[in-house]
Amino acid sequence: MAGHTVTRADLCEAVYQKVGLSRTESAELVEKVLSEISTSLERGESVKLSSFGSFVVRSKGERIGRNPKTGEEVPISPRRVMVFKPSNVLKQRINDALVESD
């Protein structure tokens, strides 16, 4: 497994290298895209990126959890969580890369 994590700076550099915008413009573009995705998710909207996947916000109701150390029951408050569901295209690319690396 590769141990590298892709950062915002890596994304900005990739846009700079492949699109030909200046480094500043590349950084602004990446920030605007990430901001739009974040804002849409905050509003509870789903974000679908064709051939990549979907980001969906789900609401979880209140439930009873258990402290594993003491066994004491603890209420877990309702919250919203974000879930990523990869597209079949992305799944296939990942699996193909796994086969090629063997």
DRENKE-961782 format. One record per atom (N, C-alpha, C): residue number from 1; residue in three letters; z, x, y. Coordinates in nm, 3 decimals. Atoms other than C-alpha are relative to their C-alpha. Example, Ala and Ser with C-alpha at 12.3 -4.5 7.8 and 13.67 -1.06 7.14 Angstrom:
<recs>
    n  res       zz       xx       yy
    1  ala    0.000    0.089   -0.119
    1  ala    0.780    1.230   -0.450
    1  ala    0.000    0.090    0.120
    2  ser   -0.006   -0.082   -0.119
    2  ser    0.714    1.367   -0.106
    2  ser    0.073   -0.077    0.109
</recs>
This chain:
<recs>
    n  res       zz       xx       yy
    1  met    0.000    0.084   -0.119
    1  met    0.000    0.000    0.000
    1  met    0.000    0.088    0.125
    2  ala    0.002   -0.071   -0.127
    2  ala   -0.077    0.120    0.349
    2  ala    0.126   -0.036    0.078
    3  gly   -0.123    0.024   -0.072
    3  gly    0.233    0.158    0.562
    3  gly   -0.020   -0.016    0.149
    4  his    0.028    0.009   -0.143
    4  his    0.063    0.115    0.900
    4  his    0.011   -0.143    0.050
    5  thr   -0.009    0.130   -0.065
    5  thr    0.144   -0.175    1.130
    5  thr   -0.092    0.001    0.121
    6  val    0.091    0.011   -0.114
    6  val   -0.122   -0.287    1.378
    6  val    0.078   -0.055    0.119
    7  thr   -0.072    0.039   -0.121
    7  thr    0.020   -0.311    1.730
    7  thr   -0.096   -0.056    0.104
    8  arg    0.084    0.047   -0.112
    8  arg   -0.104   -0.464    2.055
    8  arg   -0.087    0.114    0.051
    9  ala    0.076   -0.116   -0.048
    9  ala   -0.207   -0.116    2.162
    9  ala   -0.119    0.029   -0.092
   10  asp    0.110   -0.020    0.096
   10  asp   -0.415   -0.082    1.844
   10  asp   -0.110   -0.104    0.021
   11  leu    0.099    0.106   -0.026
   11  leu   -0.585   -0.416    1.914
   11  leu   -0.078    0.029    0.129
   12  cys    0.065   -0.032   -0.128
   12  cys   -0.657   -0.313    2.274
   12  cys   -0.098    0.114   -0.018
   13  glu    0.088   -0.115    0.025
   13  glu   -0.802    0.018    2.156
   13  glu   -0.124   -0.042   -0.079
   14  ala    0.114    0.047    0.079
   14  ala   -1.023   -0.159    1.900
   14  ala   -0.098   -0.077    0.087
   15  val    0.087    0.074   -0.092
   15  val   -1.157   -0.395    2.168
   15  val   -0.073    0.098    0.091
   16  tyr    0.060   -0.103   -0.087
   16  tyr   -1.217   -0.096    2.396
   16  tyr   -0.113    0.072   -0.073
   17  gln    0.099   -0.076    0.076
   17  gln   -1.407    0.093    2.122
   17  gln   -0.121   -0.085   -0.039
   18  lys    0.109    0.080    0.058
   18  lys   -1.613   -0.197    1.986
   18  lys   -0.074   -0.088    0.100
   19  val    0.063    0.092   -0.095
   19  val   -1.680   -0.419    2.287
   19  val   -0.053    0.076    0.122
   20  gly    0.049   -0.079   -0.112
   20  gly   -1.715   -0.156    2.556
   20  gly    0.061   -0.037    0.134
   21  leu   -0.072    0.028   -0.124
   21  leu   -1.479   -0.305    2.813
   21  leu    0.085    0.121    0.034
   22  ser   -0.091   -0.108   -0.036
   22  ser   -1.255   -0.069    3.007
   22  ser    0.132   -0.021   -0.075
   23  arg   -0.129    0.014    0.070
   23  arg   -0.911   -0.001    2.859
   23  arg    0.085   -0.109    0.065
   24  thr   -0.078    0.102   -0.071
   24  thr   -0.751   -0.220    3.126
   24  thr   -0.052   -0.139   -0.032
   25  glu    0.060    0.130    0.032
   25  glu   -0.993   -0.506    3.067
   25  glu    0.026   -0.039   -0.145
   26  ser   -0.027    0.026    0.142
   26  ser   -0.945   -0.473    2.691
   26  ser    0.143   -0.048   -0.019
   27  ala   -0.141    0.038    0.009
   27  ala   -0.568   -0.492    2.730
   27  ala    0.021   -0.141    0.055
   28  glu   -0.012    0.133   -0.059
   28  glu   -0.598   -0.798    2.956
   28  glu   -0.057   -0.107   -0.093
   29  leu    0.062    0.095    0.092
   29  leu   -0.830   -0.971    2.709
   29  leu    0.091   -0.028   -0.119
   30  val   -0.090    0.017    0.114
   30  val   -0.594   -0.912    2.415
   30  val    0.122   -0.081    0.042
   31  glu   -0.118    0.072   -0.049
   31  glu   -0.297   -1.033    2.622
   31  glu   -0.031   -0.147    0.025
   32  lys    0.037    0.140   -0.026
   32  lys   -0.482   -1.349    2.729
   32  lys   -0.018   -0.078   -0.129
   33  val    0.019    0.068    0.130
   33  val   -0.581   -1.433    2.371
   33  val    0.135   -0.028   -0.065
   34  leu   -0.132    0.019    0.060
   34  leu   -0.227   -1.379    2.241
   34  leu    0.082   -0.103    0.078
   35  ser   -0.072    0.096   -0.083
   35  ser   -0.085   -1.577    2.533
   35  ser   -0.048   -0.143   -0.027
   36  glu    0.055    0.133    0.027
   36  glu   -0.318   -1.872    2.466
   36  glu    0.046   -0.051   -0.136
   37  ile   -0.048    0.038    0.133
   37  ile   -0.224   -1.873    2.097
   37  ile    0.147   -0.040    0.007
   38  ser   -0.144    0.028   -0.013
   38  ser    0.148   -1.859    2.184
   38  ser    0.026   -0.131    0.072
   39  thr   -0.019    0.123   -0.079
   39  thr    0.123   -2.135    2.444
   39  thr   -0.036   -0.124   -0.082
   40  ser    0.041    0.113    0.084
   40  ser   -0.063   -2.364    2.203
   40  ser    0.105   -0.029   -0.106
   41  leu   -0.103    0.019    0.102
   41  leu    0.199   -2.308    1.933
   41  leu    0.128   -0.056    0.060
   42  glu   -0.118    0.054   -0.068
   42  glu    0.482   -2.373    2.182
   42  glu   -0.013   -0.150    0.022
   43  arg    0.024    0.143   -0.021
   43  arg    0.323   -2.712    2.253
   43  arg   -0.004   -0.077   -0.132
   44  gly    0.003    0.065    0.131
   44  gly    0.326   -2.782    1.879
   44  gly   -0.139   -0.020   -0.055
   45  glu    0.138    0.012    0.046
   45  glu   -0.051   -2.754    1.841
   45  glu   -0.026    0.103   -0.110
   46  ser    0.044   -0.095    0.101
   46  ser   -0.213   -2.587    1.542
   46  ser   -0.109    0.088    0.060
   47  val    0.105   -0.092   -0.044
   47  val   -0.434   -2.283    1.600
   47  val   -0.079    0.041   -0.123
   48  lys    0.085   -0.034    0.113
   48  lys   -0.728   -2.240    1.363
   48  lys   -0.104    0.100    0.045
   49  leu    0.099   -0.103   -0.028
   49  leu   -0.932   -1.922    1.368
   49  leu   -0.092    0.007   -0.121
   50  ser    0.096    0.008    0.108
   50  ser   -1.244   -1.966    1.158
   50  ser   -0.012    0.134   -0.072
   51  ser    0.011   -0.116    0.088
   51  ser   -1.271   -1.719    0.867
   51  ser    0.123    0.090    0.004
   52  phe   -0.123   -0.078   -0.005
   52  phe   -0.919   -1.594    0.944
   52  phe    0.117   -0.079   -0.055
   53  gly   -0.109    0.083    0.049
   53  gly   -0.662   -1.869    0.904
   53  gly    0.052   -0.094    0.107
   54  ser   -0.060    0.097   -0.091
   54  ser   -0.443   -2.130    1.068
   54  ser    0.147    0.030    0.022
   55  phe   -0.141   -0.007   -0.035
   55  phe   -0.113   -2.108    1.250
   55  phe    0.044   -0.143    0.025
   56  val   -0.045    0.138   -0.010
   56  val    0.080   -2.433    1.216
   56  val    0.150    0.000    0.029
   57  val   -0.142    0.015   -0.030
   57  val    0.415   -2.536    1.366
   57  val    0.052   -0.119   -0.081
   58  arg   -0.062    0.105    0.080
   58  arg    0.635   -2.736    1.130
   58  arg    0.142   -0.023    0.049
   59  ser   -0.137    0.034   -0.037
   59  ser    0.956   -2.919    1.210
   59  ser    0.084   -0.011   -0.126
   60  lys   -0.094    0.008    0.112
   60  lys    1.248   -2.872    0.975
   60  lys    0.122   -0.078    0.048
   61  gly   -0.116    0.081   -0.034
   61  gly    1.529   -3.124    0.976
   61  gly    0.130    0.074   -0.027
   62  glu   -0.132   -0.057    0.026
   62  glu    1.899   -3.054    0.968
   62  glu    0.029   -0.005   -0.149
   63  arg   -0.036   -0.003    0.140
   63  arg    2.031   -2.954    0.629
   63  arg    0.129    0.078   -0.018
   64  ile   -0.123   -0.072    0.031
   64  ile    2.337   -2.812    0.462
   64  ile   -0.037    0.128   -0.074
   65  gly    0.020   -0.128    0.066
   65  gly    2.327   -2.443    0.373
   65  gly    0.134    0.049   -0.053
   66  arg   -0.122   -0.053    0.059
   66  arg    2.580   -2.230    0.195
   66  arg    0.012    0.148    0.035
   67  asn   -0.027   -0.140   -0.027
   67  asn    2.736   -1.901    0.305
   67  asn    0.010    0.070   -0.136
   68  pro   -0.001   -0.062    0.133
   68  pro    2.658   -1.674    0.007
   68  pro    0.126    0.081   -0.029
   69  lys   -0.118   -0.083    0.020
   69  lys    2.968   -1.464    0.062
   69  lys    0.123   -0.085   -0.035
   70  thr   -0.121    0.083    0.019
   70  thr    3.227   -1.742    0.081
   70  thr   -0.026   -0.127   -0.078
   71  gly    0.032    0.125    0.066
   71  gly    3.042   -2.036   -0.071
   71  gly    0.023   -0.121    0.089
   72  glu   -0.028    0.108   -0.095
   72  glu    3.136   -2.241    0.235
   72  glu   -0.129   -0.067    0.044
   73  glu    0.117    0.075   -0.047
   73  glu    2.891   -2.517    0.332
   73  glu   -0.007    0.008    0.152
   74  val    0.021   -0.015   -0.143
   74  val    2.742   -2.471    0.677
   74  val   -0.122   -0.083    0.039
   75  pro    0.118    0.077   -0.043
   75  pro    2.512   -2.712    0.865
   75  pro   -0.103    0.094    0.066
   76  ile    0.108   -0.074   -0.062
   76  ile    2.175   -2.563    0.958
   76  ile   -0.073   -0.097    0.091
   77  ser    0.055    0.092   -0.100
   77  ser    2.041   -2.717    1.277
   77  ser   -0.151   -0.016   -0.016
   78  pro    0.145    0.021    0.007
   78  pro    1.692   -2.867    1.303
   78  pro   -0.072    0.105    0.084
   79  arg    0.075   -0.100   -0.073
   79  arg    1.426   -2.624    1.418
   79  arg   -0.148   -0.012   -0.032
   80  arg    0.143   -0.007    0.026
   80  arg    1.056   -2.558    1.439
   80  arg   -0.032    0.140   -0.050
   81  val    0.041   -0.128    0.056
   81  val    0.896   -2.282    1.235
   81  val   -0.153    0.010    0.003
   82  met    0.143   -0.022    0.003
   82  met    0.551   -2.127    1.248
   82  met   -0.039    0.050   -0.138
   83  val    0.049   -0.038    0.131
   83  val    0.356   -2.094    0.926
   83  val   -0.145    0.046    0.016
   84  phe    0.138   -0.047   -0.001
   84  phe    0.037   -1.893    0.874
   84  phe   -0.062   -0.028   -0.136
   85  lys    0.071    0.027    0.124
   85  lys   -0.212   -2.013    0.615
   85  lys   -0.135    0.072    0.009
   86  pro    0.126   -0.074   -0.007
   86  pro   -0.491   -1.762    0.551
   86  pro   -0.118   -0.082   -0.053
   87  ser    0.120    0.070    0.048
   87  ser   -0.847   -1.889    0.506
   87  ser   -0.043    0.060   -0.133
   88  asn    0.053   -0.051    0.127
   88  asn   -1.026   -1.851    0.175
   88  asn   -0.083    0.126    0.021
   89  val    0.080   -0.118   -0.031
   89  val   -1.258   -1.599    0.341
   89  val    0.090    0.123    0.012
   90  leu   -0.094   -0.111   -0.016
   90  leu   -0.963   -1.379    0.442
   90  leu    0.063    0.039   -0.133
   91  lys   -0.058   -0.029    0.132
   91  lys   -0.803   -1.411    0.099
   91  lys   -0.097    0.079   -0.085
   92  gln    0.101   -0.070    0.079
   92  gln   -1.128   -1.302   -0.063
   92  gln   -0.019    0.143    0.048
   93  arg    0.016   -0.136   -0.055
   93  arg   -1.165   -1.003    0.171
   93  arg    0.117    0.089   -0.041
   94  ile   -0.119   -0.076    0.039
   94  ile   -0.809   -0.892    0.094
   94  ile   -0.007    0.037   -0.147
   95  asn    0.009   -0.026    0.144
   95  asn   -0.862   -0.924   -0.280
   95  asn   -0.114    0.096   -0.032
   96  asp    0.110   -0.093    0.021
   96  asp   -1.198   -0.745   -0.263
   96  asp    0.042    0.142    0.038
   97  ala   -0.048   -0.131   -0.043
   97  ala   -1.032   -0.458   -0.074
   97  ala    0.095    0.059   -0.104
   98  leu   -0.093   -0.045    0.104
   98  leu   -0.766   -0.438   -0.345
   98  leu   -0.079    0.055   -0.120
   99  val    0.081   -0.042    0.114
   99  val   -1.031   -0.410   -0.619
   99  val   -0.071    0.132    0.033
  100  glu    0.072   -0.121   -0.041
  100  glu   -1.226   -0.144   -0.423
  100  glu    0.091    0.122    0.006
  101  ser   -0.092   -0.113   -0.013
  101  ser   -0.916    0.071   -0.370
  101  ser    0.050    0.051   -0.135
  102  asp   -0.045   -0.043    0.133
  102  asp   -0.840    0.089   -0.744
  102  asp   -0.087    0.105   -0.061
</recs>
